[in-house]
Amino acid sequence: MLLNELVKTSDAVAATRSRLAKVEALADLLRRLEPGDVAAAVGMLAAKPRQGRVGIGWRGMTAAMGEPAGEPGLTVADLDAALDNLHATAGAGSAAERAATLRTLTAAATDREQAFIAGVLLGELRTGALEGVLTDAIARAAGKPVDSVRRAAMLSGDLGGTALLAITGTAAELDAVGLVVGRPVQPMLAATAASASAALEVTGEASVEYKLDGARIQVHRLGDEVRIFTRTLADVTHRLPEVVEVVRGLRVRDVILDGETLTLDEDGGPRPFQETMSRFGADAARATVLHPWFFDVLHLDGRDLLDEPLSARIGVLERIAPDYRIPGEVTADAAVAERVSRDALAAGHEGVVVKAVGSAYAAGRRGSNWIKVKPVLTYDLVVLACEWGSGRRTGLLSNLHLGALDPAGEFGEPGGYVMVGKTFKGLTDALLSWQTGRFQELEVRRTAGTVWVEPVTVVEIAIDGVQQSSRYPGGIALRFARVKRYREDKTAAEADTIQTLRGLLRS
């Protein structure tokens, strides 16, 4: 199939708010795909290609963009093969070879195909073709129950492979997909609440557990073989030898554990999130030691535990890994839940997760059985620029460039603004319309994709924290930034400072 067919479907999905219309458009595409293209196409549409990350960033993507092709000619297989080459190319001279592969690919792509390829490689398609919508579309295209498709995708950790099986296989083959030690499953996710007591009202009796500011890990042990996966199911076993050693030391034969790992300071407190994540970005182990904490067990010695209640799984976990059990208490008392939440924050952690004791492990699902509670941090920042949107935001200024005040000129001109991140989240249709008009009035210069503005507009941004980053001159980047509201009552001189934000690294 021509890649242009994926691009047209992606554009159609982005242009509608109707979930039903999205599902129908995607299902129609899936029905028309050759079996050999199904897994690759599903990964592309979700901006999660089957090859995983291939090491291409904005700089490499921009450098590869040349004059687009006049007519569509690339196929899905062409893009998939190029991704295979990019993934496999490493070592001396690989940078030039990878750049050449990317230039050849983009030269054969039309303007819209170039944008689609960039979105696939950078994980930023923003089309609304989320995995939940794709799952529904796969079920529709295959004529299979959506629950069967969803469970197979969760337990295999492979939506593309599940799509191929659903479309070409039998219902029995789809239902036979199960938990396999050594094959990662999608992690269970949590909803949010404003307080531990509010979460407890939803869950009833619950395990109220510390929410660590670490990296999610899923650990599989089969005999003496241990494999460790991230929340995106990437294999990082070779980067975490201390975690391998811990799990090999447990008195079990086979096990699947869910948990977090993080670095600790000299007093046993958590160190900044970025220090933990730095261990996931290098092949060689570093001097920093990572400590594992486990909060769930999915399998033990031939027995699947996903469908057993959390209370039973906690009992198993406390028996096999008592020294590595995440702190928490089982309670139905709101006062106790709030105390655990305060204790977690006082210990330097993010907050708590409140988990219904009767809940099964719903791999890949976000429901009301797990509810995370953590304080929301808000800061007043200044809009420095805004990027034109795509999909249903085409023609609207969307992605904000955010700056913090630098009164002393530590990172630039005294009284200037230091960029600390971007966000397009939290913007209502009304805000998108307003800022599109407003920022063009404040325009100082523009490129094809971005409008730079006078730094006079203050916007209140909610974040989960900051992390160290070499991408921006202030050395930090915002984590999970989203717009709360514009502060027309404040001047840019009243914005929060880069020094205040950098202080979060030490808090």
C-alpha positions, -999 to 999 in steps of 0.1 A, spaced: 0 0 0 11 35 -7 22 55 24 -1 83 11 -31 61 21 -19 62 57 -13 99 55 -48 106 42 -64 84 69 -43 101 95 -54 135 83 -90 124 83 -88 111 118 -72 143 130 -99 164 114 -128 149 133 -137 148 170 -160 119 166 -145 87 181 -168 67 159 -157 84 128 -120 79 138 -126 42 143 -144 38 110 -117 56 90 -90 35 106 -110 2 102 -115 9 65 -77 14 61 -69 -18 80 -92 -38 58 -74 -26 27 -39 -33 40 -19 -63 28 -12 -87 57 25 -79 54 19 -42 60 -5 -45 89 19 -45 119 41 -18 105 11 4 96 -5 2 130 28 12 146 32 42 123 -4 53 129 2 52 167 36 70 162 52 39 179 69 21 150 76 -16 155 114 -9 155 110 14 186 130 45 188 156 48 161 176 77 175 164 105 152 157 138 169 144 172 157 178 183 146 184 152 124 149 153 110 152 190 101 186 185 84 172 157 63 143 177 50 148 188 14 126 195 -16 95 171 -14 85 148 -41 58 160 -64 37 128 -64 32 100 -39 53 70 -46 66 57 -12 50 26 2 44 15 38 70 -12 32 95 15 20 91 34 53 93 2 73 125 -8 56 141 26 61 132 23 98 149 -11 99 180 4 84 180 33 109 176 9 138 203 -14 127 229 12 117 254 18 145 291 22 151 318 41 133 306 60 103 270 53 112 259 90 116 266 97 79 249 65 68 219 72 89 217 107 76 219 94 40 191 69 47 169 97 61 176 121 32 168 94 6 136 86 24 124 122 27 134 131 -9 109 104 -21 81 118 1 56 145 -7 52 174 17 25 157 37 44 125 38 75 143 51 54 157 79 39 122 86 73 106 87 86 132 111 56 126 133 63 88 133 100 92 141 95 119 168 64 103 183 44 135 177 16 127 151 -11 143 173 -38 129 150 -61 114 177 -52 79 165 -44 69 201 -40 32 209 -75 29 224 -90 42 191 -68 19 171 -77 -11 193 -114 -4 186 -106 0 148 -87 -33 148 -117 -51 164 -141 -35 138 -119 -44 109 -114 -80 121 -150 -86 132 -136 -97 166 -148 -87 202 -130 -55 213 -123 -70 247 -105 -100 231 -84 -76 210 -76 -53 239 -66 -82 262 -44 -98 235 -27 -64 229 -21 -58 266 -7 -92 273 15 -93 242 26 -57 244 23 -56 206 -6 -38 191 7 -43 156 11 -80 160 -23 -82 177 -38 -64 147 -23 -90 123 -35 -119 144 -70 -104 148 -74 -98 111 -58 -130 97 -64 -154 126 -93 -171 144 -111 -159 175 -96 -189 193 -61 -179 183 -67 -144 196 -81 -156 229 -52 -179 233 -28 -150 237 -17 -150 273 9 -139 298 45 -152 289 74 -147 313 100 -128 294 75 -110 272 65 -76 286 29 -65 291 15 -30 290 15 -16 325 -17 -8 345 -23 29 347 -38 52 373 -64 79 373 -60 111 393 -76 127 424 -71 159 444 -65 141 477 -60 107 492 -94 109 510 -111 117 477 -95 88 461 -105 65 489 -142 75 484 -139 60 449 -119 29 457 -132 19 491 -107 -1 512 -73 4 495 -36 0 496 -23 36 499 13 34 486 41 59 481 43 73 446 80 74 439 96 99 415 115 71 397 113 51 365 87 24 360 101 -10 355 87 -45 348 110 -73 357 107 -108 344 127 -138 358 127 -172 341 150 -194 360 183 -175 362 175 -153 332 163 -118 342 150 -91 318 139 -56 327 116 -34 307 106 2 308 70 15 308 72 17 270 84 -20 270 120 -12 260 145 -37 272 170 -21 296 183 -52 313 220 -44 305 217 -10 321 205 -21 355 228 -48 368 220 -41 404 183 -47 398 191 -80 380 212 -90 411 183 -82 435 158 -102 415 181 -132 410 185 -132 448 147 -137 454 136 -172 465 115 -178 433 118 -197 401 98 -176 377 83 -142 384 70 -110 368 72 -79 390 59 -43 385 76 -15 403 99 16 402 136 21 404 153 53 415 185 67 429 189 75 465 211 101 483 234 94 513 204 96 537 183 72 517 161 99 502 152 101 465 174 120 442 161 140 412 142 121 385 167 130 359 195 113 377 175 81 376 166 85 339 202 92 330 209 55 336 184 46 309 202 67 283 236 49 283 247 14 275 273 13 302 264 12 339 273 43 358 285 49 393 250 58 405 232 29 421 195 23 414 173 8 441 142 -13 430 109 -10 448 81 -33 438 43 -27 442 28 -56 422 34 -92 411 18 -106 379 31 -141 379 48 -165 403 62 -200 395 37 -210 369 7 -192 384 -8 -161 367 -19 -135 392 -34 -108 370 -70 -117 377 -65 -122 414 -74 -93 438 -47 -69 448 -49 -80 484 -38 -115 473 -10 -101 451 2 -79 479 4 -110 501 25 -128 476 48 -98 471 54 -94 508 63 -130 510 88 -131 482 103 -96 483 97 -80 517 128 -59 516 118 -43 483 81 -38 489 70 -2 482 59 16 515 22 18 521 -8 8 542 -40 -10 536 -69 11 550 -105 23 546 -99 52 569 -95 86 552 -74 100 581 -49 71 576 -48 77 539 -40 114 544 -13 106 569 4 82 545 2 109 518 18 134 541 45 109 551 53 102 514 57 140 506 78 145 537 101 117 526 106 135 493 83 114 471 57 126 446 26 116 466 6 84 468 -13 59 447 -46 46 462 -54 11 449 -86 -8 455 -77 -40 473 -102 -61 453 -90 -50 419 -74 -72 393 -44 -61 373 -58 -44 342 -28 -43 319 -27 -12 298 -59 2 312 -65 35 331 -95 31 354 -107 40 389 -91 11 407 -58 29 409 -58 66 416 -27 87 419 -26 118 442 2 143 441 4 181 445 1 201 413 27 228 409 17 259 390 40 287 377 34 319 358 56 319 326 59 341 296 50 331 260 80 335 237 66 320 205 39 297 193 38 270 166 11 265 140 -10 234 148 -18 204 126 -48 181 121 -79 198 135 -57 226 148 -45 235 113 -47 273 109 -45 278 147 -15 288 168 -11 259 192 22 248 208 35 274 232 72 282 238 75 290 275 100 313 292 110 320 328 122 354 340 160 358 344 163 390 365 200 387 371 209 377 336 224 344 348 215 327 315 212 357 291 203 393 292 193 407 327 156 409 329 152 386 299 134 353 296 149 318 294 130 291 275 121 261 297 97 241 276 68 238 253 32 227 256 0 224 236 -19 206 263 -49 221 282 -58 245 254 -96 248 248 -110 258 215 -117 292 229 -81 296 240 -68 284 207 -89 310 188 -79 338 212 -42 331 212 -41 328 174 -54 363 170 -35 377 200 -1 364 191 -2 376 155 -8 410 169 23 406 190 44 390 163 80 401 159 91 375 133 80 342 119 91 311 100 68 287 82 60 269 114 64 294 142 54 329 152 78 347 177 60 373 198 68 401 222 74 385 256 45 402 273 18 375 278 18 356 311 3 321 312 -3 299 343 13 265 337 8 233 357 37 210 359 47 178 377 82 192 382 114 199 362 143 178 350 178 186 340 181 192 303 208 205 279 181 214 253 174 248 269 199 274 281 186 273 317 196 237 320 161 225 329 129 214 311 94 213 324 77 179 331 42 173 318 34 210 313 -2 220 306 -20 253 304 -43 263 333 -52 299 322 -38 331 309 -30 357 335 -40 390 320 -39 404 355 -1 400 356 28 416 337 57 397 323 79 412 350 59 393 376 66 359 360 83 332 380 121 331 376 144 305 362 161 304 396 127 294 412 122 266 387 158 254 391 152 252 428 128 223 421 158 201 412 169 203 448 135 200 464 
